[in-house]
Amino acid sequence: EVILSPAFLLRRELEQRGATVTLDDPLYSDAEIERQGFVPAHIGERSGADVVILNTAHPEYIDLDFERLAQNGVKAVVDGRGLWDAARIRAAGLRYVGVGSPGDAPSRVQEPAA
């Protein structure tokens, strides 16, 4: 079975930049996630993750405990679906980056070095 998901593109890009990528998806078992080449993870459990990226707005993710994520070492949240309230995430001590929203974006664009 081939699963068409932006998760594969995200994984490739992040791994090329040196990240360790794990995946939590309530629609798949750990074994199914592993068969797709991902390392299973479970949001909310201590995992060593620095960043949580929301790629799909499953109902299970609506009311995440952001304070617990921060206590478990998460530093930032990337909301790729506009699902979460930025103020609530920031109140938990996390950096919020919302795709398509100003979020915590730098105040000016830096040009690449020539």
HELIX and SHEET records of a PDB file:
HELIX    1   1 PRO A    6  GLN A   16  1                                  11    
HELIX    2   2 ASP A   30  ARG A   35  1                                   6    
HELIX    3   3 PRO A   59  TYR A   61  5                                   3    
HELIX    4   4 PHE A   66  GLN A   71  1                                   6    
HELIX    5   5 ALA A   86  ALA A   91  1                                   6    
SHEET    1   A 2 THR A  22  LEU A  23  0                                        
SHEET    2   A 2 VAL A  39  PRO A  40  1                                        
SHEET    1   B 3 VAL A  51  LEU A  54  0                                        
SHEET    2   B 3 ALA A  76  ASP A  79  1                                        
SHEET    3   B 3 ARG A  95  GLY A  98  1                                        
END                                                                             
